[in-house]
Amino acid sequence: MSERLSSALVDFAVLLVELVVLLIAVSALMALLARKIGVSRLQGWLGGGRLRGAVKGILLGFVTPFCTYSAIPVVVGLVNTRIQTATLAAFLLSSPVLDPVIVAILIPLFGWQATAAYVAVTCIGVLLAALLADAAHLERGLRPVQASVAVAAGGAGAAVAPVPTDGACTSAKYDPFTDTAQWAGWRTESRPALRYAFGLARDLAIPMIVSVAIAAAIIGLIPQELIARLAGPGNPLAVPVAAILGAPFYVSTEAFLPIAAALHDSGMSLGAVFALVISAAGVNVPELGLLGRVMAPRLLAVYTLAVIGIAVAAGYLIPLI
């Protein structure tokens, strides 16, 4: 038991550091892109109607190799930019499970036929869920997040170093998603963008620490054999059980795939394995903890049920293709 506890503590430290670094890096990048490209242009690129927006969200999720929690700053940026619901939902659902790294790893582990079926079923499931989310106007449950970072007029007590007045970010509170000042160049813009990223990480510190601690405890204290037994071939409900078991479990999806392959080799069905992978990637504890700052509880529950539903559908359909 002491070995498992020490392993859980190591997992907690590693996951927390990884999460903080990725959150800051991606948040700063999103702030810079929002300032460089402009919010109105982003809205135009990612808009275009419900169906086109959903397809664009899936494509954005596919081409951005973000793990689950590093996609959260992008989600925050899309929410603050007021990107249409279909695009946001499609990106949020597809980014953890459809990035090119995952697809590349799936091929040698499970073969190209299973990988192609996984991509097809997941894309269709995400598309339908995104269209339903837009039709139901679920954006009413979203909460824009503003980092607690102010751009001071000067002085040693400023939360953010003074920004030159020859271009960017001269507002009293730095917000890359509403600031309309002229772009002042990467060097000038990088400092307030980093301060914005650190402020966002500070505001999300409590849910990060709590959720990562829960995830590390689950990883370190729940044996892999228990998952194989509960969702193994002897259980006729192995697919939904695997989808539910994957929800609280978390390691990065790329690191989890070899574990999934080992579970498959030990007797777990292919459908149950894919259901486990999708739910572990899409509704793991760290992600839900951070999404709780962006979504109202009812919307967070809807999102969780949507991911588990996609996982169950994929688990039953993939072996048939």
C-alpha positions in Angstrom: 0.0 0.0 0.0 2.9 2.4 0.8 4.3 1.8 -2.7 0.9 2.7 -4.2 0.7 5.8 -2.0 4.2 7.0 -3.0 3.3 6.3 -6.7 0.1 8.3 -6.3 2.1 11.2 -4.8 4.6 11.1 -7.7 1.7 11.0 -10.2 0.1 14.0 -8.4 3.3 16.1 -8.6 3.9 15.2 -12.3 0.3 15.8 -13.4 0.1 19.1 -11.5 3.4 20.4 -13.0 2.4 19.2 -16.5 -1.0 20.8 -16.2 0.3 24.2 -14.9 3.0 24.4 -17.6 0.6 23.5 -20.4 -2.1 25.8 -19.1 0.2 28.8 -19.0 1.8 28.0 -22.4 -1.4 27.5 -24.3 -3.2 30.4 -22.5 -0.4 32.8 -23.5 -0.5 31.4 -27.1 -4.2 31.9 -27.3 -3.9 35.5 -26.0 -1.3 36.3 -28.6 -3.3 34.8 -31.4 -6.5 36.6 -30.3 -4.6 39.9 -30.3 -2.8 39.2 -33.6 -5.7 37.8 -35.6 -8.5 39.8 -34.0 -11.7 38.5 -32.3 -14.0 39.5 -35.2 -11.8 37.7 -37.7 -11.7 34.6 -35.5 -15.5 34.6 -35.2 -15.7 34.8 -39.0 -13.3 32.0 -39.6 -15.0 29.7 -37.1 -18.5 30.6 -37.9 -20.6 30.1 -41.0 -23.7 28.3 -39.8 -24.5 25.4 -37.5 -23.2 22.5 -39.6 -20.2 24.4 -41.0 -19.3 25.5 -37.6 -19.4 22.0 -36.2 -17.2 20.7 -39.0 -14.7 23.5 -38.4 -14.7 22.7 -34.7 -13.9 19.0 -35.4 -11.2 20.0 -37.9 -9.7 22.4 -35.3 -9.7 19.7 -32.7 -8.1 17.3 -35.1 -5.2 19.5 -36.2 -4.4 20.8 -32.7 -2.4 18.0 -30.8 -3.7 19.1 -27.4 -4.2 16.7 -24.6 -7.4 17.1 -22.6 -6.5 19.8 -20.1 -4.2 21.8 -22.5 -7.3 22.3 -24.6 -9.0 24.1 -21.7 -7.3 27.5 -22.4 -8.5 27.2 -26.0 -12.0 26.5 -24.7 -11.8 29.5 -22.4 -10.7 31.6 -25.4 -13.5 30.4 -27.6 -16.0 31.1 -24.8 -14.7 34.6 -24.2 -14.6 35.2 -28.0 -18.3 34.1 -28.2 -17.6 31.6 -30.9 -20.9 29.8 -31.9 -21.9 26.8 -29.8 -21.6 24.2 -32.6 -18.0 25.1 -33.2 -17.1 25.2 -29.5 -18.9 21.9 -28.7 -17.3 20.1 -31.6 -13.8 21.3 -30.6 -14.3 20.5 -27.0 -15.5 17.0 -27.8 -13.0 16.2 -30.6 -9.8 17.7 -29.3 -9.0 15.0 -26.7 -9.9 12.0 -28.8 -9.2 12.9 -32.4 -5.8 14.6 -32.5 -3.3 13.2 -35.1 -0.9 11.9 -32.4 -3.6 9.6 -31.0 -4.6 8.4 -34.5 -0.9 7.7 -35.3 -0.6 5.6 -32.1 -3.8 3.7 -32.6 -2.7 2.3 -36.0 0.2 0.1 -34.7 -1.7 -0.8 -31.6 -5.0 -1.9 -33.1 -4.6 -1.8 -36.9 -5.8 0.7 -39.5 -9.3 -0.8 -39.9 -10.1 -0.3 -36.2 -8.5 3.1 -36.3 -10.5 4.2 -39.3 -13.7 2.9 -37.6 -12.7 4.8 -34.4 -12.2 8.1 -36.4 -15.4 7.7 -38.4 -17.7 6.8 -35.4 -16.2 9.4 -33.2 -16.5 12.2 -35.8 -20.2 11.3 -36.4 -20.9 11.2 -32.7 -19.2 14.5 -32.1 -20.9 16.1 -35.1 -24.4 15.1 -33.9 -23.7 16.1 -30.3 -22.4 19.6 -31.4 -25.5 20.1 -33.6 -27.8 19.2 -30.7 -25.9 21.5 -28.4 -26.3 24.4 -30.8 -29.9 23.7 -31.4 -30.6 23.5 -27.6 -28.7 26.9 -27.1 -26.5 25.3 -24.5 -24.3 28.4 -24.6 -26.6 29.9 -22.0 -24.8 27.6 -19.5 -21.4 29.0 -20.3 -19.4 31.3 -18.0 -16.8 33.6 -19.6 -13.6 33.5 -17.5 -11.5 36.6 -17.0 -8.0 36.3 -15.6 -7.4 38.6 -12.7 -4.7 40.6 -14.4 -4.8 44.4 -14.7 -2.7 46.6 -16.8 -1.5 49.3 -14.4 -0.7 52.8 -15.3 2.6 52.4 -13.6 4.3 52.0 -10.3 6.0 49.2 -8.4 2.7 47.7 -7.2 1.3 47.0 -10.6 0.0 43.5 -11.3 1.3 43.8 -14.8 4.3 45.8 -16.0 3.2 49.0 -17.9 2.6 48.4 -21.5 4.0 50.9 -24.1 1.5 53.3 -25.4 2.7 52.9 -29.0 0.2 50.2 -29.8 -1.2 47.3 -27.8 -3.2 46.6 -24.7 -3.7 50.1 -23.3 -6.9 49.3 -21.5 -7.2 49.4 -17.8 -7.7 45.6 -17.6 -5.8 43.4 -20.1 -8.2 41.1 -22.0 -6.9 39.8 -25.3 -10.4 38.8 -26.3 -11.9 42.3 -26.1 -9.0 44.6 -26.5 -9.2 46.4 -29.9 -5.9 48.3 -29.7 -3.5 47.9 -32.6 -1.2 45.0 -32.6 2.2 46.1 -31.4 4.5 43.2 -32.3 5.3 39.9 -30.7 7.9 41.2 -28.2 5.6 44.0 -26.9 2.6 41.8 -26.7 4.3 38.7 -25.1 4.7 40.2 -21.6 1.0 41.0 -21.0 0.1 37.7 -22.7 2.2 35.8 -20.2 0.8 37.8 -17.3 -2.7 37.0 -18.5 -1.7 33.3 -18.7 -0.3 33.3 -15.1 -3.4 35.1 -13.9 -5.6 32.5 -15.5 -3.6 29.7 -13.9 -3.8 31.4 -10.5 -7.6 31.7 -10.8 -7.9 28.0 -11.7 -5.4 26.9 -9.0 -7.9 25.4 -6.6 -9.8 23.3 -9.1 -6.5 22.2 -10.6 -5.0 21.0 -7.3 -8.2 19.3 -6.1 -9.0 17.5 -9.4 -5.4 16.4 -10.0 -5.2 15.0 -6.5 -8.3 12.9 -7.1 -7.0 11.8 -10.5 -3.6 10.8 -9.0 -5.3 8.8 -6.2 -7.4 6.9 -8.8 -4.4 6.2 -11.0 -2.2 5.1 -8.1 -4.7 3.2 -5.9 -7.0 1.4 -8.4 -5.3 -1.6 -9.8 -5.4 -2.1 -13.6 -6.6 -5.7 -13.0 -9.8 -4.4 -11.4 -10.7 -2.5 -14.6 -10.0 -5.6 -16.7 -12.2 -7.7 -14.4 -15.1 -5.3 -14.3 -15.2 -4.6 -18.0 -13.8 -8.0 -19.2 -15.4 -10.5 -21.6 -17.4 -12.1 -18.9 -19.6 -9.0 -18.4 -22.4 -8.5 -21.0 -22.4 -4.8 -20.1 -18.7 -4.4 -20.6 -19.0 -1.5 -22.9 -21.1 0.9 -20.7 -19.2 -0.3 -17.7 -15.9 0.6 -19.4 -17.3 4.0 -20.4 -18.3 4.8 -16.8 -14.9 3.5 -15.4 -13.0 5.6 -17.8 -14.7 8.8 -16.7 -12.8 9.4 -13.4 -9.6 7.8 -14.7 -6.8 10.0 -16.1 -3.4 9.8 -17.7 -2.6 11.6 -20.9 -4.4 9.9 -23.8 -1.2 9.1 -25.6 0.2 7.4 -22.4 -3.1 5.6 -21.8 -3.3 3.9 -25.2 -0.6 1.3 -24.4 -2.5 0.5 -21.2 -5.6 0.1 -23.2 -3.7 -2.2 -25.6 -2.6 -4.3 -22.6 -6.1 -4.5 -21.4 -7.2 -5.7 -24.8 -4.5 -8.3 -24.8 -5.6 -9.5 -21.4 -9.1 -10.2 -22.8 -11.1 -6.9 -22.8 -13.1 -6.6 -25.9 -12.1 -4.0 -28.5 -15.4 -2.1 -28.0 -14.9 -1.9 -24.3 -11.3 -0.7 -24.8 -12.4 2.1 -27.1 -15.2 3.1 -24.8 -12.7 3.3 -21.9 -10.3 5.4 -24.0 -12.9 7.9 -25.1 -14.4 8.5 -21.7 -11.0 8.7 -20.0 -9.9 11.3 -22.6 -13.1 13.3 -22.6 -14.5 13.4 -19.0 -11.5 12.8 -16.8 -11.4 14.5 -13.3 -8.8 17.3 -14.2 -10.8 18.4 -17.2 -14.1 18.4 -15.4 -12.6 20.4 -12.5 -11.4 23.1 -14.9 -14.6 23.0 -17.1 -16.6 23.7 -13.9 -15.2 27.3 -14.1 -16.5 27.7 -17.6 -19.8 25.7 -17.5 -22.8 25.7 -15.1 -23.3 22.4 -13.3 -26.2 21.4 -15.5 -24.2 22.0 -18.7 -21.2 20.1 -17.2 -23.5 17.2 -16.6 -24.9 17.3 -20.1 -21.3 17.4 -21.5 -20.3 14.4 -19.3 -23.4 12.4 -20.5 -22.6 13.3 -24.1 -19.0 12.0 -23.9 -20.1 8.8 -22.2 -22.9 8.4 -24.8 -20.3 8.7 -27.6 -18.0 6.3 -25.8 -20.8 3.7 -25.5 -21.9 4.1 -29.1 -18.4 3.8 -30.3 -17.8 0.7 -28.2 -20.8 -1.1 -29.8 -20.3 0.2 -33.4 -16.5 0.0 -33.9 -16.3 -3.8 -33.8 -19.1 -4.0 -36.3 -17.3 -1.9 -39.0 
